[in-house]
Amino acid sequence: MSAVPSVSYSITVRLEVPAGGAAVSQLTTAVEQAGGIVTALDVTASGHERLRIDVTCAARDTEHADQLVEAMRAVTGVIIGKVSDRTFLMHLGGKIEMKSKHPIRNRDDLSMVYTPGVARVCLAIAKNPEDARRLTSKRNSIAVITDGSAVLGLGNIGPAAALPVMEGKAVLFKRFADIDAWPLCLDTQDVEEIITVVKAIAPGFAGINLEDISAPRCFEIEARLRAALDIPVFHDDQHGTAIVVLAALYNALRVVSKRIADVKIVMSGAGAAGTAIIKLLLAAGARHLVVSDINGVVHRGRPGLSGELAWVAEHTNAAGVSGTLKEAIAGADVFIGVSAPHLLDGEDVAKMAPGSIVFALANPEPEIEPTEALKYAAVVATGRSDFPNQINNVLAFPGVFRGLLDAQSAEITTSMLLAAARALAAVVTDDELNAAYIMPSVFHAEVHEKVAEAVRRAAGGPADLPVDTEVAS
C-alpha cells in the first residue's frame, strides 16, 4: 500500500453537478479532506442546469479510491456516473503492438515483402547465417522471458498474470533504447523445460532478458543458457539491479568522500539480486562486506550453507562476523537492503559510522522508513519513486542491451557490467551531485546513451556505429 496518494491509484470520476454555485469547489474540498489529491478537473459538457465534469484524483490504494468516490457522492447535487481506473485503462488491450516498417500498397510491394521475393533473402541467409542480423528483425530484437514465479513483490502468480509486467518491460526497452522486445511468458516452471524452450526460440533474437524467475532456479537457468547460446543472456533481477546499486554507491561515496575499498558494507538479502550485487561490489574493489539473510549473518562456520549461499560465505565476511543484522550494522559505513520491510529502525542507523549511507530497496515497503533513516544517515536511497534517489533498474537495462546489440556481442561479462555502472554514475556531474541527487532521472537525455556506449566499448564494439550500405544478393 502506498503511504501517500499515488498516480498508480489514479481514478477519473465522471459526474454531474448543478451549474453555478459552489459544487465544484466542494468536490475538491471533499477529495482533499478524504486524503486524496485532485490532479485534474475537466468540464466535458455544459448546460443551463447541469455541468458534466471529469474529476481525476490520486488515492493511496484501491480501498482509498472507493472512499474518494463516496466523498464526492456525498456533495449536495452530485450525481456519480462512470468511474475509471486510469492504470487499468492504460493496460486495456495490452501496451504493445507489432507494426510493419513498409507499407504494402500494391502487388509489387507484396511480392518483395513476401513471396516470391522473400525467397531470395531466405536463400542468402541460408548461405550465410550471419546475414540474419542485417536482413531480419533479429538485429534489434530481444526476448523478455519469465515463468511468472517471482513477479515484482507479488510472488509466484504464473505466466498470464506476469504478462502486464513483461509488456511494460518491452515498452521501456522501446522508449529508452529503441529496442524491439518481445514478451514470452512460459507456462512451465521446470528448469529443463525453460532451458529447452529458450534454446529453441533463440535463433530469432539477438539477446535474452530473463525476468522474474525465482531463486535459486534462476542461477542455473542463466548459467546454462549463457553456456549454450551465442547471444547474451541477461537476468535483470540480478545484473540490472547490481549495476544501478553500484552506480548509486559510487556517487554516494563521492558525497561522503569515502572509497569503496575502505568502507564496511553490510547487506541484507542473499537472493538473486543480493548475490549479483555482492559479486559486482567485489569486482569493483569492495573488501569489507558482510551479508545477512533471514537466518542471520552469513559466515563460513554457519551450518547448512550450499549453492550460491556457500559461495557468499567463502567470498565475504573475512573477519568472521556472526549474529544478527542489527548487530552487524554497528559501525558500518554502508547498508544495502534487498530483502524485507521494517528490519531496521533509527537506532540501528545511529550506530553506523559517521557519514553513513543507507540503501533500503525492498519494495514497496523498505527495510527502514526513509524519513527515519535520514535523521542519522548522510545519504538515503530507496527503490520507490516517491522519495529522492530512486534506484531503479530502468536506468540500466535499456542502455545495456543497446550496447550489446550494437556490438553484436555473443556474451555479457563482468567488465561490461562495471562499465555500465561507471557510465551511469558519471551522468551525475560534480556540480549536480548532492545527498539528495546521486542518481539521474530515467528521463535524463544522456543516461541510456552513455550506458550503451560504455557497454559497446567494453564488448569490443566499434568506436562509431556502422551504417549498412550493402545488401546481400
Kinemage of the C-alpha trace (Angstrom):
@kinemage 1
@onewidth
@group {chain A} dominant
@subgroup {mainchain}
@vectorlist {calphas} color= white
{ca met a 1} P 0.000 0.000 0.000
{ca ser a 2} L 1.227 3.486 -0.876
{ca ala a 3} L 1.696 5.722 2.183
{ca val a 4} L 0.681 8.800 0.181
{ca pro a 5} L -1.628 9.280 -2.805
{ca ser a 6} L -0.005 7.968 -5.972
{ca val a 7} L -0.671 8.110 -9.700
{ca ser a 8} L -0.575 4.289 -9.579
{ca tyr a 9} L -4.007 4.516 -7.929
{ca ser a 10} L -5.334 7.358 -10.062
{ca ile a 11} L -9.028 7.403 -10.944
{ca thr a 12} L -11.192 9.584 -13.161
{ca val a 13} L -14.779 10.085 -11.994
{ca arg a 14} L -17.337 11.338 -14.493
{ca leu a 15} L -20.090 13.142 -12.597
{ca glu a 16} L -22.730 15.846 -12.897
{ca val a 17} L -23.172 18.877 -10.678
{ca pro a 18} L -25.616 21.791 -10.693
{ca ala a 19} L -24.476 24.677 -12.880
{ca gly a 20} L -23.326 27.626 -10.816
{ca gly a 21} L -22.962 27.561 -7.052
{ca ala a 22} L -20.143 26.052 -5.038
{ca ala a 23} L -20.424 22.381 -6.055
{ca val a 24} L -17.115 22.335 -7.939
{ca ser a 25} L -15.087 23.778 -5.065
{ca gln a 26} L -16.942 21.476 -2.673
{ca leu a 27} L -15.821 18.484 -4.761
{ca thr a 28} L -12.183 19.481 -4.456
{ca thr a 29} L -12.532 20.055 -0.724
{ca ala a 30} L -14.269 16.693 -0.238
{ca val a 31} L -11.465 14.825 -2.016
{ca glu a 32} L -8.743 16.612 -0.073
{ca gln a 33} L -10.496 16.077 3.268
{ca ala a 34} L -10.696 12.363 2.422
{ca gly a 35} L -6.932 12.283 1.922
{ca gly a 36} L -6.860 12.356 -1.890
{ca ile a 37} L -5.316 14.777 -4.355
{ca val a 38} L -7.245 16.287 -7.277
{ca thr a 39} L -4.866 16.319 -10.268
{ca ala a 40} L -7.295 17.414 -12.994
{ca leu a 41} L -10.794 18.766 -13.290
{ca asp a 42} L -12.287 18.988 -16.800
{ca val a 43} L -15.738 20.204 -17.839
{ca thr a 44} L -16.817 17.795 -20.615
{ca ala a 45} L -20.362 19.086 -21.170
{ca ser a 46} L -22.317 22.141 -20.071
{ca gly a 47} L -25.977 23.114 -19.976
{ca his a 48} L -28.119 25.732 -18.290
{ca glu a 49} L -28.922 23.455 -15.367
{ca arg a 50} L -26.080 20.935 -15.098
{ca leu a 51} L -22.331 20.528 -15.723
{ca arg a 52} L -20.654 17.226 -16.573
{ca ile a 53} L -17.166 17.094 -15.071
{ca asp a 54} L -14.329 14.550 -15.163
{ca val a 55} L -12.528 14.673 -11.830
{ca thr a 56} L -9.121 12.946 -11.787
{ca cys a 57} L -7.581 12.264 -8.402
{ca ala a 58} L -4.830 10.203 -6.821
{ca ala a 59} L -5.509 7.743 -3.992
{ca arg a 60} L -3.381 5.636 -1.654
{ca asp a 61} L -4.810 2.285 -2.726
{ca thr a 62} L -7.942 0.715 -4.207
{ca glu a 63} L -9.944 0.961 -0.972
{ca his a 64} L -8.998 4.619 -0.598
{ca ala a 65} L -10.111 5.278 -4.193
{ca asp a 66} L -13.551 3.917 -3.294
{ca gln a 67} L -13.624 6.259 -0.286
{ca leu a 68} L -12.863 9.241 -2.524
{ca val a 69} L -15.782 8.345 -4.800
{ca glu a 70} L -18.115 8.170 -1.808
{ca ala a 71} L -16.824 11.533 -0.540
{ca met a 72} L -17.702 13.105 -3.896
{ca arg a 73} L -21.084 11.366 -3.948
{ca ala a 74} L -21.872 12.984 -0.595
{ca val a 75} L -21.601 16.511 -2.036
{ca thr a 76} L -25.063 18.003 -2.473
{ca gly a 77} L -26.338 17.776 -6.039
{ca val a 78} L -23.580 15.458 -7.318
{ca ile a 79} L -24.586 12.507 -9.489
{ca ile a 80} L -21.780 9.957 -9.965
{ca gly a 81} L -21.509 8.370 -13.407
{ca lys a 82} L -18.618 6.275 -14.678
{ca val a 83} L -15.540 5.638 -12.505
{ca ser a 84} L -12.385 4.695 -14.434
{ca asp a 85} L -9.141 3.343 -13.025
{ca arg a 86} L -6.516 5.109 -15.145
{ca thr a 87} L -3.912 2.369 -14.642
{ca phe a 88} L -6.292 -0.309 -15.906
{ca leu a 89} L -7.243 1.912 -18.852
{ca met a 90} L -3.581 2.163 -19.829
{ca his a 91} L -3.363 -1.636 -19.916
{ca leu a 92} L -6.640 -2.133 -21.805
{ca gly a 93} L -5.899 -4.257 -24.883
{ca gly a 94} L -2.234 -4.506 -23.911
{ca lys a 95} L 0.527 -1.908 -24.109
{ca ile a 96} L 2.441 -3.070 -27.189
{ca glu a 97} L 1.795 -3.903 -30.837
{ca met a 98} L 3.680 -5.011 -33.949
{ca lys a 99} L 3.920 -2.659 -36.933
{ca ser a 100} L 5.321 -3.075 -40.414
{ca lys a 101} L 8.190 -0.794 -41.434
{ca his a 102} L 6.989 -0.805 -45.037
{ca pro a 103} L 3.534 -0.033 -46.447
{ca ile a 104} L 2.041 -2.672 -48.731
{ca arg a 105} L 0.339 -0.557 -51.388
{ca asn a 106} L 0.312 -2.812 -54.417
{ca arg a 107} L 1.346 -6.191 -55.835
{ca asp a 108} L 4.959 -5.083 -56.278
{ca asp a 109} L 5.272 -4.312 -52.564
{ca leu a 110} L 3.630 -7.619 -51.679
{ca ser a 111} L 5.974 -9.539 -53.988
{ca met a 112} L 9.060 -8.034 -52.347
{ca val a 113} L 7.884 -8.155 -48.718
{ca tyr a 114} L 6.560 -11.687 -49.110
{ca thr a 115} L 6.513 -14.275 -51.857
{ca pro a 116} L 8.200 -14.672 -54.298
{ca gly a 117} L 10.840 -12.035 -53.477
{ca val a 118} L 11.366 -13.103 -49.879
{ca ala a 119} L 12.741 -16.454 -51.053
{ca arg a 120} L 15.907 -14.768 -52.334
{ca val a 121} L 16.531 -13.289 -48.888
{ca cys a 122} L 15.914 -16.659 -47.229
{ca leu a 123} L 18.464 -18.319 -49.505
{ca ala a 124} L 21.009 -15.581 -48.788
{ca ile a 125} L 20.644 -16.225 -45.043
{ca ala a 126} L 20.816 -19.988 -45.553
{ca lys a 127} L 24.117 -19.436 -47.383
{ca asn a 128} L 25.428 -17.020 -44.747
{ca pro a 129} L 23.537 -17.267 -41.399
{ca glu a 130} L 25.208 -14.098 -40.082
{ca asp a 131} L 23.146 -12.148 -42.604
{ca ala a 132} L 20.120 -12.743 -40.363
{ca arg a 133} L 21.327 -9.833 -38.223
{ca arg a 134} L 21.219 -7.497 -41.235
{ca leu a 135} L 18.228 -8.791 -43.141
{ca thr a 136} L 15.721 -9.583 -40.386
{ca ser a 137} L 14.397 -8.024 -37.216
{ca lys a 138} L 16.821 -10.180 -35.238
{ca arg a 139} L 19.405 -7.394 -35.207
{ca asn a 140} L 17.255 -5.270 -32.904
{ca ser a 141} L 15.113 -7.855 -31.114
{ca ile a 142} L 15.353 -9.448 -27.696
{ca ala a 143} L 13.101 -11.883 -25.863
{ca val a 144} L 11.835 -10.957 -22.403
{ca ile a 145} L 11.270 -14.327 -20.774
{ca thr a 146} L 9.580 -15.246 -17.497
{ca asp a 147} L 7.840 -18.175 -15.879
{ca gly a 148} L 5.887 -15.901 -13.541
{ca ser a 149} L 7.449 -17.396 -10.425
{ca ala a 150} L 8.798 -14.203 -8.784
{ca val a 151} L 6.932 -11.213 -10.194
{ca leu a 152} L 7.779 -7.852 -8.606
{ca gly a 153} L 6.653 -8.089 -4.990
{ca leu a 154} L 3.731 -10.318 -5.963
{ca gly a 155} L 5.441 -13.711 -5.880
{ca asn a 156} L 4.504 -16.775 -7.897
{ca ile a 157} L 1.484 -15.527 -9.839
{ca gly a 158} L 2.069 -17.512 -13.032
{ca pro a 159} L 2.732 -16.611 -16.676
{ca ala a 160} L -0.588 -14.987 -17.619
{ca ala a 161} L -0.588 -12.629 -14.628
{ca ala a 162} L 3.063 -11.799 -15.345
{ca leu a 163} L 2.340 -10.627 -18.894
{ca pro a 164} L 1.476 -6.989 -17.998
{ca val a 165} L 4.904 -6.654 -16.374
{ca met a 166} L 6.675 -8.162 -19.386
{ca glu a 167} L 4.726 -5.872 -21.725
{ca gly a 168} L 5.802 -2.946 -19.544
{ca lys a 169} L 9.403 -4.071 -19.861
{ca ala a 170} L 9.018 -4.171 -23.634
{ca val a 171} L 7.620 -0.632 -23.598
{ca leu a 172} L 10.634 0.599 -21.627
{ca phe a 173} L 13.092 -1.100 -23.977
{ca lys a 174} L 11.461 0.656 -26.922
{ca arg a 175} L 11.073 4.049 -25.233
{ca phe a 176} L 14.584 4.350 -23.872
{ca ala a 177} L 16.738 2.305 -26.269
{ca asp a 178} L 14.612 1.777 -29.413
{ca ile a 179} L 14.843 -1.999 -28.950
{ca asp a 180} L 12.062 -4.341 -30.035
{ca ala a 181} L 11.439 -6.583 -27.037
{ca trp a 182} L 9.011 -9.481 -27.228
{ca pro a 183} L 7.401 -10.800 -24.013
{ca leu a 184} L 7.357 -14.587 -23.778
{ca cys a 185} L 5.598 -15.949 -20.678
{ca leu a 186} L 6.286 -19.660 -20.323
{ca asp a 187} L 3.681 -21.997 -18.871
{ca thr a 188} L 6.254 -24.104 -17.064
{ca gln a 189} L 8.467 -23.692 -14.024
{ca asp a 190} L 10.591 -26.713 -14.786
{ca val a 191} L 14.242 -25.746 -15.232
{ca glu a 192} L 14.887 -28.212 -18.053
{ca glu a 193} L 11.788 -27.181 -19.986
{ca ile a 194} L 12.606 -23.476 -19.665
{ca ile a 195} L 16.137 -24.022 -20.932
{ca thr a 196} L 14.883 -26.151 -23.822
{ca val a 197} L 12.275 -23.567 -24.875
{ca val a 198} L 14.673 -20.626 -24.720
{ca lys a 199} L 17.304 -22.507 -26.734
{ca ala a 200} L 14.658 -23.340 -29.323
{ca ile a 201} L 13.462 -19.746 -29.832
{ca ala a 202} L 16.905 -18.121 -29.582
{ca pro a 203} L 17.674 -18.038 -33.362
{ca gly a 204} L 15.122 -15.246 -33.807
{ca phe a 205} L 16.694 -12.925 -31.234
{ca ala a 206} L 19.938 -11.043 -30.631
{ca gly a 207} L 19.629 -11.259 -26.840
{ca ile a 208} L 17.699 -12.855 -23.982
{ca asn a 209} L 16.402 -10.920 -20.965
{ca leu a 210} L 15.335 -13.236 -18.143
{ca glu a 211} L 12.828 -11.697 -15.787
{ca asp a 212} L 11.080 -12.563 -12.525
{ca ile a 213} L 12.278 -16.169 -12.235
{ca ser a 214} L 12.630 -17.307 -8.639
{ca ala a 215} L 15.902 -18.155 -6.920
{ca pro a 216} L 17.776 -20.435 -6.814
{ca arg a 217} L 16.399 -21.754 -10.133
{ca cys a 218} L 17.302 -18.511 -11.901
{ca phe a 219} L 21.026 -19.076 -11.258
{ca glu a 220} L 21.093 -22.421 -13.047
{ca ile a 221} L 18.860 -21.258 -15.895
{ca glu a 222} L 21.019 -18.228 -16.595
{ca ala a 223} L 24.336 -20.083 -16.323
{ca arg a 224} L 23.287 -22.914 -18.616
{ca leu a 225} L 21.759 -20.624 -21.219
{ca arg a 226} L 24.886 -18.484 -21.255
{ca ala a 227} L 26.951 -21.591 -21.923
{ca ala a 228} L 24.604 -22.872 -24.633
{ca leu a 229} L 23.770 -19.743 -26.647
{ca asp a 230} L 25.798 -17.438 -28.889
{ca ile a 231} L 23.821 -14.371 -27.812
{ca pro a 232} L 23.974 -12.504 -24.481
{ca val a 233} L 21.740 -13.697 -21.636
{ca phe a 234} L 20.952 -11.055 -19.020
{ca his a 235} L 18.942 -11.645 -15.846
{ca asp a 236} L 17.736 -8.156 -14.986
{ca asp a 237} L 16.705 -9.022 -11.428
{ca gln a 238} L 20.350 -9.876 -10.830
{ca his a 239} L 22.564 -7.839 -13.094
{ca gly a 240} L 20.363 -4.818 -13.727
{ca thr a 241} L 19.923 -4.369 -10.003
{ca ala a 242} L 23.651 -4.810 -9.388
{ca ile a 243} L 24.536 -2.139 -11.954
{ca val a 244} L 22.238 0.538 -10.535
{ca val a 245} L 23.218 -0.225 -6.927
{ca leu a 246} L 26.931 0.039 -7.736
{ca ala a 247} L 26.383 3.271 -9.680
{ca ala a 248} L 24.439 4.755 -6.768
{ca leu a 249} L 27.134 3.647 -4.333
{ca tyr a 250} L 29.873 5.239 -6.427
{ca asn a 251} L 28.065 8.573 -6.216
{ca ala a 252} L 27.032 8.255 -2.565
{ca leu a 253} L 30.675 7.625 -1.683
{ca arg a 254} L 31.595 10.755 -3.645
{ca val a 255} L 29.179 12.708 -1.436
{ca val a 256} L 30.741 11.471 1.822
{ca ser a 257} L 34.332 11.383 0.480
{ca lys a 258} L 34.949 7.670 1.092
{ca arg a 259} L 36.451 4.901 -1.069
{ca ile a 260} L 34.759 1.623 -1.897
{ca ala a 261} L 37.852 -0.321 -0.874
{ca asp a 262} L 37.809 1.211 2.617
{ca val a 263} L 34.159 1.150 3.649
{ca lys a 264} L 32.401 -1.557 5.638
{ca ile a 265} L 29.300 -2.642 3.718
{ca val a 266} L 26.503 -4.600 5.373
{ca met a 267} L 23.904 -6.174 3.108
{ca ser a 268} L 20.515 -7.664 3.891
{ca gly a 269} L 19.397 -10.208 1.311
{ca ala a 270} L 21.269 -13.007 -0.453
{ca gly a 271} L 18.765 -13.997 -3.116
{ca ala a 272} L 19.127 -13.378 -6.841
{ca ala a 273} L 19.547 -9.595 -6.589
{ca gly a 274} L 21.653 -9.714 -3.438
{ca thr a 275} L 24.082 -12.284 -4.806
{ca ala a 276} L 24.583 -10.342 -8.021
{ca ile a 277} L 25.185 -7.122 -6.075
{ca ile a 278} L 27.735 -8.900 -3.892
{ca lys a 279} L 29.655 -10.211 -6.893
{ca leu a 280} L 29.714 -6.834 -8.638
{ca leu a 281} L 30.742 -4.987 -5.466
{ca leu a 282} L 33.646 -7.401 -5.030
{ca ala a 283} L 34.629 -6.918 -8.680
{ca ala a 284} L 34.524 -3.147 -8.115
{ca gly a 285} L 37.012 -3.421 -5.258
{ca ala a 286} L 34.885 -3.753 -2.118
{ca arg a 287} L 36.897 -5.559 0.575
{ca his a 288} L 34.833 -5.342 3.754
{ca leu a 289} L 31.457 -6.897 3.021
{ca val a 290} L 29.124 -8.639 5.468
{ca val a 291} L 25.890 -10.264 4.274
{ca ser a 292} L 22.820 -11.194 6.296
{ca asp a 293} L 19.767 -13.219 5.317
{ca ile a 294} L 16.672 -14.452 7.131
{ca asn a 295} L 18.859 -16.696 9.318
{ca gly a 296} L 21.351 -14.007 10.319
{ca val a 297} L 24.857 -13.132 9.185
{ca val a 298} L 26.365 -15.422 6.561
{ca his a 299} L 29.766 -16.770 7.631
{ca arg a 300} L 31.915 -19.802 6.899
{ca gly a 301} L 31.023 -21.582 10.115
{ca arg a 302} L 27.249 -21.336 9.679
{ca pro a 303} L 25.741 -24.804 9.153
{ca gly a 304} L 23.587 -25.733 6.185
{ca leu a 305} L 25.142 -23.454 3.581
{ca ser a 306} L 25.017 -24.633 -0.032
{ca gly a 307} L 24.922 -23.328 -3.597
{ca glu a 308} L 25.200 -19.564 -4.012
{ca leu a 309} L 24.965 -19.013 -0.241
{ca ala a 310} L 28.066 -21.146 0.267
{ca trp a 311} L 29.834 -19.015 -2.366
{ca val a 312} L 28.812 -15.863 -0.477
{ca ala a 313} L 30.235 -17.278 2.760
{ca glu a 314} L 33.552 -18.051 1.049
{ca his a 315} L 33.976 -14.645 -0.566
{ca thr a 316} L 32.695 -12.216 2.084
{ca asn a 317} L 32.959 -11.578 5.822
{ca ala a 318} L 36.701 -12.114 6.126
{ca ala a 319} L 36.501 -11.022 9.774
{ca gly a 320} L 34.112 -13.876 10.603
{ca val a 321} L 31.293 -11.678 11.934
{ca ser a 322} L 28.262 -13.620 13.179
{ca gly a 323} L 24.966 -12.763 14.840
{ca thr a 324} L 22.046 -10.665 13.597
{ca leu a 325} L 21.726 -7.891 11.042
{ca lys a 326} L 21.169 -5.351 13.813
{ca glu a 327} L 24.413 -6.433 15.463
{ca ala a 328} L 26.395 -6.439 12.221
{ca ile a 329} L 25.333 -2.949 11.179
{ca ala a 330} L 27.055 -1.266 14.128
{ca gly a 331} L 29.989 0.744 12.786
{ca ala a 332} L 29.125 0.066 9.136
{ca asp a 333} L 29.613 2.784 6.530
{ca val a 334} L 27.038 1.413 4.095
{ca phe a 335} L 23.801 -0.559 4.402
{ca ile a 336} L 22.262 -2.133 1.299
{ca gly a 337} L 18.915 -3.864 1.701
{ca val a 338} L 17.287 -6.075 -0.944
{ca ser a 339} L 15.219 -8.167 1.416
{ca ala a 340} L 12.135 -7.389 3.516
{ca pro a 341} L 10.400 -4.407 5.139
{ca his a 342} L 10.947 -2.935 8.579
{ca leu a 343} L 14.139 -4.766 9.548
{ca leu a 344} L 15.859 -1.671 10.941
{ca asp a 345} L 14.987 1.456 12.867
{ca gly a 346} L 16.592 4.812 13.533
{ca glu a 347} L 18.606 3.484 16.480
{ca asp a 348} L 20.296 0.966 14.190
{ca val a 349} L 21.297 3.654 11.687
{ca ala a 350} L 22.523 5.850 14.529
{ca lys a 351} L 25.050 3.115 15.398
{ca met a 352} L 26.583 3.232 11.928
{ca ala a 353} L 29.786 5.135 11.158
{ca pro a 354} L 29.690 8.917 10.597
{ca gly a 355} L 28.687 9.811 7.053
{ca ser a 356} L 26.691 6.616 6.675
{ca ile a 357} L 24.882 5.525 3.517
{ca val a 358} L 21.558 3.642 3.570
{ca phe a 359} L 20.076 1.959 0.509
{ca ala a 360} L 16.729 0.486 1.646
{ca leu a 361} L 15.487 -1.105 -1.571
{ca ala a 362} L 12.760 -3.534 -0.512
{ca asn a 363} L 9.610 -2.597 -2.429
{ca pro a 364} L 7.056 -1.285 -1.795
{ca glu a 365} L 7.930 -1.177 1.922
{ca pro a 366} L 11.665 -0.641 2.571
{ca glu a 367} L 13.854 -2.114 5.298
{ca ile a 368} L 13.593 1.205 7.143
{ca glu a 369} L 11.370 4.198 6.557
{ca pro a 370} L 13.437 6.703 4.533
{ca thr a 371} L 12.424 9.670 6.689
{ca glu a 372} L 13.626 7.799 9.784
{ca ala a 373} L 16.925 6.821 8.155
{ca leu a 374} L 17.558 10.426 7.095
{ca lys a 375} L 17.680 11.523 10.729
{ca tyr a 376} L 21.013 9.740 11.065
{ca ala a 377} L 22.401 8.844 7.621
{ca ala a 378} L 24.178 11.214 5.244
{ca val a 379} L 22.700 9.624 2.100
{ca val a 380} L 19.496 7.599 1.803
{ca ala a 381} L 18.126 5.886 -1.308
{ca thr a 382} L 15.156 3.600 -1.946
{ca gly a 383} L 13.541 1.717 -4.795
{ca arg a 384} L 10.479 3.967 -4.597
{ca ser a 385} L 9.507 6.778 -6.930
{ca asp a 386} L 8.022 8.941 -4.171
{ca phe a 387} L 11.372 9.610 -2.486
{ca pro a 388} L 14.640 11.165 -3.754
{ca asn a 389} L 17.418 8.864 -5.020
{ca gln a 390} L 15.317 6.135 -6.571
{ca ile a 391} L 17.493 3.142 -7.503
{ca asn a 392} L 15.607 1.716 -10.460
{ca asn a 393} L 16.706 -0.958 -12.942
{ca val a 394} L 15.266 1.017 -15.833
{ca leu a 395} L 18.337 3.241 -15.550
{ca ala a 396} L 20.450 0.302 -16.706
{ca phe a 397} L 18.839 -2.415 -18.787
{ca pro a 398} L 17.811 -0.409 -21.898
{ca gly a 399} L 21.311 1.018 -22.368
{ca val a 400} L 22.995 -2.274 -21.534
{ca phe a 401} L 21.104 -4.108 -24.254
{ca arg a 402} L 21.513 -1.237 -26.716
{ca gly a 403} L 25.273 -1.562 -26.272
{ca leu a 404} L 25.183 -5.352 -26.555
{ca leu a 405} L 23.154 -5.275 -29.757
{ca asp a 406} L 25.275 -2.540 -31.335
{ca ala a 407} L 28.425 -4.533 -30.574
{ca gln a 408} L 26.771 -7.754 -31.823
{ca ser a 409} L 28.064 -9.285 -28.618
{ca ala a 410} L 27.778 -13.015 -28.010
{ca glu a 411} L 28.023 -12.648 -24.223
{ca ile a 412} L 27.837 -10.271 -21.305
{ca thr a 413} L 30.774 -10.031 -18.930
{ca thr a 414} L 31.593 -8.520 -15.551
{ca ser a 415} L 33.705 -5.869 -17.260
{ca met a 416} L 30.615 -4.757 -19.199
{ca leu a 417} L 28.551 -4.546 -16.005
{ca leu a 418} L 31.262 -2.451 -14.339
{ca ala a 419} L 31.484 -0.200 -17.387
{ca ala a 420} L 27.718 0.321 -17.307
{ca ala a 421} L 27.788 1.230 -13.591
{ca arg a 422} L 30.641 3.708 -14.040
{ca ala a 423} L 28.924 5.330 -17.028
{ca leu a 424} L 25.617 5.625 -15.175
{ca ala a 425} L 27.301 7.193 -12.153
{ca ala a 426} L 29.211 9.657 -14.338
{ca val a 427} L 25.976 11.083 -15.758
{ca val a 428} L 25.659 12.959 -12.439
{ca thr a 429} L 28.290 15.692 -12.669
{ca asp a 430} L 30.257 17.142 -9.767
{ca asp a 431} L 28.170 20.316 -9.993
{ca glu a 432} L 24.920 18.338 -9.746
{ca leu a 433} L 25.934 15.801 -7.104
{ca asn a 434} L 24.479 16.116 -3.602
{ca ala a 435} L 22.992 13.873 -0.922
{ca ala a 436} L 19.515 14.078 -2.478
{ca tyr a 437} L 20.710 13.577 -6.067
{ca ile a 438} L 23.034 10.615 -6.509
{ca met a 439} L 21.102 9.035 -9.404
{ca pro a 440} L 19.939 10.724 -12.602
{ca ser a 441} L 16.355 10.639 -13.773
{ca val a 442} L 15.432 7.851 -16.142
{ca phe a 443} L 14.365 10.655 -18.497
{ca his a 444} L 17.816 12.281 -18.419
{ca ala a 445} L 18.847 12.685 -22.047
{ca glu a 446} L 22.267 11.065 -21.610
{ca val a 447} L 21.564 8.093 -19.330
{ca his a 448} L 20.829 5.352 -21.833
{ca glu a 449} L 23.172 6.729 -24.477
{ca lys a 450} L 26.142 6.792 -22.086
{ca val a 451} L 25.418 3.329 -20.679
{ca ala a 452} L 25.063 1.912 -24.193
{ca glu a 453} L 28.317 3.473 -25.334
{ca ala a 454} L 30.201 2.129 -22.311
{ca val a 455} L 28.860 -1.405 -22.800
{ca arg a 456} L 29.543 -1.325 -26.529
{ca arg a 457} L 33.164 -0.317 -25.957
{ca ala a 458} L 33.616 -2.901 -23.193
{ca ala a 459} L 32.224 -5.520 -25.568
{ca gly a 460} L 34.837 -4.609 -28.148
{ca gly a 461} L 32.365 -2.878 -30.424
{ca pro a 462} L 33.287 -0.152 -32.916
{ca ala a 463} L 34.062 3.377 -31.776
{ca asp a 464} L 31.428 4.613 -34.253
{ca leu a 465} L 28.357 2.641 -35.178
{ca pro a 466} L 28.467 1.243 -38.700
{ca val a 467} L 25.829 2.126 -41.268
{ca asp a 468} L 24.660 -0.673 -43.578
{ca thr a 469} L 25.455 0.345 -47.157
{ca glu a 470} L 25.475 -3.097 -48.755
{ca val a 471} L 22.811 -5.723 -49.174
{ca ala a 472} L 23.069 -9.411 -49.906
{ca ser a 473} L 22.121 -10.565 -53.360
